[in-house]
């Protein structure tokens, strides 16, 4: 593949990740707004769309798993249920496996699990665990996958809002095995409704238009003042762009710091576990050493007693 094709492919994968992140943000915001009035139930279209978005995110660029037997070989990609089984809480996996009479396929189990952790408010905990295990996660995903990029950190920040929502969902009787692949519905989020901030922006634009007319009058009467004002406006625009850039950079860095802190906590726990194992091994070796020393002492006393007894026998004989 030519370099230009590789660059194009990488850009398109970045576009896909951005689209998934943005639609996830919008549907989370919609669910938060709805939950202020009523609990979220199974029939809610935004809930159904959110579950599809999470499925797409977990399925983005999964690795191919190779398997072979004496008679055949296959190269099917991993299913997002494989990721859930590996990194989710075991109690939630058991709950889904107990539904084997209703859910048979891997995709169906994954869809049921997403709804279960929404009810139990454990979806955020699952994504935090994924962030803390990026090295292991790389075994299941191809490069440029959503779960291996910074979009995961940004998504996790948005998922925190879901812990404040009450989901009233029923897993029994759900047709989770229907269909192999569900498409995300973008249409509900493409409708244009001018919000207050947009109206304020329009007012600013109108003010700019009016000020441009004033600028022409100033330029006609005071050319130097007009140039200085134009320079100040350009400087203000540059500073505003820099401010927006730094705010976004701070958000990304905060996410990276939290990820590093999570990794540090994991490493600290692993280090403590290894230290306790070493202490147990040292204690066991010390106990074995004491036991051997006692055995050697007992053997030495037995030999000494035997020699004394033999010497007494010789003295009596002589």
C-alpha positions in Angstrom: 0.0 0.0 0.0 1.4 3.4 -1.0 2.2 6.0 1.7 -0.6 8.3 0.5 -3.1 5.5 0.9 -1.9 4.7 4.4 -2.2 8.3 5.4 -5.7 8.5 3.9 -6.7 5.3 5.8 -5.4 6.6 9.1 -7.3 9.9 8.6 -10.5 8.0 7.9 -10.1 5.9 11.0 -9.6 9.1 13.0 -12.9 10.5 11.4 -14.7 7.3 12.5 -13.4 7.6 16.1 -14.5 11.3 16.2 -17.9 10.4 14.9 -18.4 7.7 17.5 -17.2 10.0 20.3 -19.5 12.9 19.2 -22.6 10.8 18.8 -21.9 9.1 22.2 -21.7 12.6 23.8 -24.9 13.7 22.2 -26.9 10.6 23.1 -25.6 10.7 26.7 -26.7 14.4 27.0 -30.1 13.5 25.6 -30.5 10.7 28.2 -29.4 13.0 31.0 -32.0 15.6 29.9 -34.8 12.9 29.7 -33.9 11.4 33.1 -34.7 14.7 34.8 -38.4 13.9 34.3 -38.8 10.1 34.1 -36.7 6.9 34.4 -35.3 5.6 31.2 -37.1 2.4 30.0 -36.5 -0.3 27.4 -38.6 1.4 24.7 -36.7 4.6 24.8 -35.1 5.2 21.3 -32.1 7.1 22.7 -31.4 4.3 25.1 -31.5 1.8 22.2 -29.2 4.1 20.2 -26.8 4.4 23.0 -26.5 0.7 23.4 -25.7 0.4 19.6 -23.1 3.2 20.0 -21.3 1.3 22.8 -21.4 -1.9 20.7 -19.9 0.0 17.7 -17.2 1.4 20.0 -16.2 -1.9 21.5 -16.3 -3.6 18.0 -14.2 -0.9 16.3 -11.2 -2.6 14.6 -11.2 -5.8 16.6 -8.3 -8.2 15.9 -8.7 -11.4 13.8 -8.5 -14.5 16.0 -7.0 -17.6 14.3 -8.1 -21.1 15.1 -7.4 -24.4 13.4 -8.2 -28.1 13.7 -7.0 -31.2 11.8 -9.7 -30.6 9.2 -10.2 -26.8 8.9 -9.1 -23.4 10.0 -10.9 -20.1 10.5 -9.9 -16.4 10.9 -13.0 -14.8 12.4 -12.6 -11.4 14.3 -13.1 -11.2 18.0 -16.6 -10.3 19.2 -17.1 -7.4 21.6 -18.4 -10.0 24.0 -14.9 -11.4 24.2 -13.7 -8.0 25.5 -16.5 -7.9 28.0 -15.7 -11.4 29.3 -12.1 -10.6 29.7 -12.3 -7.2 31.5 -15.8 -6.9 33.1 -16.7 -7.9 36.6 -17.2 -11.6 36.9 -20.5 -11.2 38.7 -22.0 -9.4 35.7 -20.8 -12.2 33.3 -22.4 -14.8 35.5 -25.7 -13.0 35.4 -25.7 -13.0 31.5 -24.5 -16.6 31.3 -27.5 -17.6 33.4 -29.7 -16.3 30.6 -28.4 -18.9 28.2 -32.0 -20.1 27.6 -32.9 -16.7 26.2 -29.6 -15.4 24.7 -27.4 -17.8 22.7 -25.2 -15.6 20.4 -22.1 -13.7 21.5 -23.5 -10.4 20.2 -26.8 -11.0 22.0 -25.0 -11.6 25.3 -23.0 -8.4 24.8 -26.1 -6.4 24.2 -27.8 -7.8 27.3 -24.7 -7.1 29.3 -24.7 -3.4 28.3 -28.2 -3.0 29.6 -27.4 -4.9 32.8 -24.4 -2.6 33.7 -26.5 0.5 32.9 -29.0 -0.7 35.5 -26.2 -1.6 38.0 -24.3 1.7 37.2 -21.1 -0.3 36.4 -20.5 0.8 32.8 -18.1 3.5 33.9 -16.2 1.1 36.1 -15.8 -1.2 33.0 -14.3 1.5 30.9 -12.0 2.6 33.7 -10.7 -0.9 33.8 -10.1 -0.9 30.1 -8.1 2.3 30.4 -6.0 0.7 33.1 -5.2 -2.4 30.9 -4.2 -0.8 27.6 -1.3 -3.3 27.1 -3.6 -6.3 27.4 -6.3 -4.6 25.4 -3.9 -4.2 22.5 -3.9 -8.0 22.0 -7.6 -7.7 21.0 -7.6 -4.6 18.8 -5.8 -3.4 15.7 -3.9 -0.1 15.7 -6.0 3.1 15.4 -8.9 1.3 17.2 -11.2 3.5 19.3 -10.3 1.6 22.5 -6.6 2.2 22.0 -6.8 6.0 21.4 -7.4 9.1 23.5 -11.0 9.1 22.5 -11.6 6.4 25.1 -10.5 8.8 27.9 -12.8 11.5 26.6 -15.7 9.1 26.4 -15.1 7.8 29.9 -15.4 11.4 31.2 -18.8 11.7 29.5 -20.0 8.3 30.9 -19.8 9.6 34.5 -23.1 11.4 33.9 -24.9 8.0 33.5 -24.3 7.1 37.2 -27.0 9.6 38.1 -29.6 8.1 35.8 -32.1 5.5 36.9 -32.6 2.9 34.1 -35.7 0.8 34.4 -34.8 -2.1 32.1 -36.0 -5.7 31.8 -33.5 -8.2 30.4 -35.9 -11.1 30.2 -37.8 -11.4 26.9 -35.5 -9.0 25.0 -34.8 -10.1 21.5 -31.0 -9.5 21.8 -30.0 -12.2 19.2 -32.0 -10.6 16.4 -29.7 -9.3 13.7 -25.9 -9.4 13.4 -25.2 -5.7 13.1 -27.2 -2.6 14.1 -26.6 0.8 12.6 -26.4 4.0 14.7 -29.2 6.4 14.2 -27.7 9.9 13.5 -30.9 11.6 12.3 -32.2 12.6 15.8 -29.0 14.6 16.4 -28.9 16.3 13.0 -32.0 18.4 13.5 -31.2 22.1 13.8 -32.8 24.0 16.7 -31.2 27.3 17.4 -30.3 27.4 21.1 -29.8 30.6 23.2 -26.0 30.5 22.7 -26.5 30.3 18.9 -28.8 33.3 19.1 -26.1 35.1 21.0 -23.6 34.2 18.4 -25.9 35.7 15.7 -26.1 38.9 17.7 -22.3 39.0 17.9 -22.1 38.5 14.1 -24.6 41.3 13.5 -22.5 43.5 15.8 -19.5 42.7 13.8 -21.3 43.6 10.6 -22.3 46.9 12.1 -18.8 47.5 13.4 -17.4 46.8 9.9 -19.5 49.6 8.6 -18.2 51.8 11.3 -14.7 50.7 10.4 -15.2 51.9 6.9 -16.3 55.3 8.1 -13.2 55.4 10.5 -10.9 54.3 7.7 -12.2 57.1 5.5 -11.7 59.8 8.1 -8.9 58.4 10.3 -6.7 55.8 8.4 -4.2 55.3 11.2 -6.8 54.6 13.9 -8.6 52.2 11.6 -5.3 50.2 11.1 -4.6 50.1 14.8 -8.2 48.9 15.6 -7.9 46.2 12.9 -4.6 45.0 14.4 -6.2 44.8 17.9 -9.1 42.8 16.5 -6.7 40.3 14.9 -4.7 40.0 18.1 -7.9 39.4 20.1 -8.9 36.7 17.6 -5.5 35.0 17.9 -5.6 35.1 21.7 -9.1 33.6 21.7 -8.0 30.7 19.4 -5.0 30.1 21.7 -7.3 30.0 24.7 -9.6 27.4 23.1 -6.6 25.3 22.1 -5.2 25.4 25.6 -8.5 24.5 27.2 -8.9 21.5 24.9 -5.2 20.5 25.7 -5.9 20.8 29.4 -8.9 18.5 29.0 -6.8 15.9 27.1 -3.9 16.1 29.6 -6.3 15.7 32.6 -7.6 12.5 31.0 -4.0 11.3 30.4 -3.1 12.1 34.0 -6.1 10.1 35.3 -5.1 7.2 33.1 -1.5 7.3 34.4 -2.7 7.5 37.9 -4.9 4.4 37.3 -1.9 2.6 35.8 0.3 3.6 38.8 -2.3 2.3 41.2 -2.4 -1.0 39.4 1.4 -1.3 39.4 1.4 -0.4 43.1 -1.1 -3.2 43.8 0.9 -5.7 41.7 4.1 -4.6 43.5 2.5 -5.1 46.9 1.2 -8.5 45.9 4.7 -9.6 44.7 6.3 -8.2 47.9 3.8 -10.3 50.0 4.6 -13.4 47.9 8.4 -12.9 48.4 7.9 -12.4 52.2 5.9 -15.6 52.3 8.7 -17.4 50.4 11.4 -16.0 52.7 9.4 -17.0 55.8 8.9 -20.5 54.4 12.7 -20.8 53.7 13.5 -19.6 57.2 11.2 -22.2 58.7 12.8 -24.9 56.5 16.2 -23.8 57.6 15.3 -23.9 61.3 13.8 -27.4 60.8 17.0 -28.6 59.1 19.2 -27.1 61.9 17.1 -28.9 64.5 17.5 -32.2 62.5 21.3 -31.7 62.2 21.4 -30.9 66.0 19.4 -34.1 66.8 21.7 -36.1 64.5 24.8 -34.7 66.2 23.6 -35.5 69.7 22.7 -39.0 68.5 26.2 -39.6 67.2 27.8 -38.1 70.3 25.7 -40.4 72.5 26.6 -43.3 70.4 30.3 -42.5 70.7 30.1 -42.1 74.5 28.3 -45.4 74.7 30.9 -47.1 72.6 33.7 -45.6 74.7 32.1 -46.9 77.9 31.8 -50.4 76.4 35.5 -50.3 75.5 36.5 -49.2 79.0 34.5 -52.0 80.6 36.0 -54.5 78.3 39.6 -53.5 79.2 
